[in-house]
Amino acid sequence: MPQRPWPPSFDALLRTHLSLGEGEEIAPELTPFDYGLDSLSTVGLLLDLEEQYAITLADDQLAVLGSADTAGLWALLAKAGAERDEGQEAAG
């Protein structure tokens, strides 16, 4: 199995929202829409991602969500998580 730039938890969550064949890998260069996600399903994915990673995506980040490939989506989540952690350190 090829190395992915995201953790297994992200892969597992995406699989619950995407139309994948059995054993089909998620390609970093494809978008969730390439796997059959529609705009309504995107809302469910977004809510699950925010809950799982304890983040809230800003409006400008949400705009990217529709066009980001899978690797870009993970990078967006990782950045939001890092910003959340920095904010908690500054407040604590």
C-alpha positions in Angstrom: 0.0 0.0 0.0 1.5 3.4 -1.0 2.3 5.9 1.7 -0.3 8.6 2.1 0.3 12.1 3.4 -2.5 11.8 5.9 -3.3 9.6 8.9 -5.5 6.4 8.8 -8.3 8.3 10.7 -8.6 10.8 7.8 -8.7 8.0 5.3 -11.3 6.1 7.2 -13.5 9.2 7.6 -13.3 10.0 3.9 -14.2 6.4 3.0 -17.6 6.9 4.8 -18.4 9.7 2.4 -16.9 8.7 -0.9 -18.0 6.2 -3.5 -15.1 3.8 -3.6 -14.8 0.3 -5.0 -13.7 -2.5 -2.7 -9.9 -2.1 -2.1 -9.8 1.2 -4.1 -7.2 3.6 -2.7 -7.8 7.3 -2.3 -5.5 9.1 -4.7 -4.0 12.3 -3.3 -4.4 14.2 -6.6 -8.1 13.6 -6.9 -10.8 15.7 -5.3 -13.6 14.3 -3.2 -15.9 15.2 -6.1 -14.0 12.9 -8.4 -15.2 10.1 -6.1 -18.9 11.1 -6.4 -19.2 13.6 -3.5 -21.9 16.2 -4.3 -22.5 19.6 -2.7 -25.0 18.3 -0.2 -22.7 15.4 0.8 -19.9 17.9 1.2 -21.8 19.5 4.2 -21.9 16.1 5.9 -18.2 15.6 5.3 -17.3 19.0 6.5 -19.3 18.5 9.8 -17.6 15.2 10.4 -14.1 16.6 9.7 -14.7 19.5 12.0 -15.9 17.2 14.7 -13.2 14.6 14.4 -10.4 17.1 14.3 -11.9 19.6 16.8 -11.6 22.5 14.3 -13.7 25.1 12.7 -12.9 26.0 9.2 -13.0 29.7 8.3 -15.0 30.9 5.3 -11.9 31.3 3.1 -11.0 27.7 4.0 -14.5 26.5 3.1 -14.2 28.0 -0.3 -11.1 25.9 -1.0 -12.9 22.7 0.2 -14.8 22.4 -3.1 -11.7 22.5 -5.3 -9.0 21.0 -3.2 -7.6 17.6 -4.1 -7.4 15.0 -1.3 -3.9 15.9 -0.3 -4.8 19.6 -0.3 -7.8 18.9 1.9 -5.6 17.1 4.4 -3.1 20.0 4.3 -6.0 22.4 5.0 -7.1 20.4 8.0 -3.6 20.1 9.4 -3.1 23.8 9.1 -6.5 24.5 10.9 -5.4 22.1 13.6 -2.0 23.8 14.0 -3.7 27.2 14.2 -6.1 25.8 16.8 -3.2 24.5 18.9 -1.3 27.8 18.6 -4.4 29.7 19.9 -4.8 27.3 22.8 -1.1 27.7 23.8 -1.5 31.5 23.6 -4.6 31.4 25.8 -3.2 28.9 28.2 
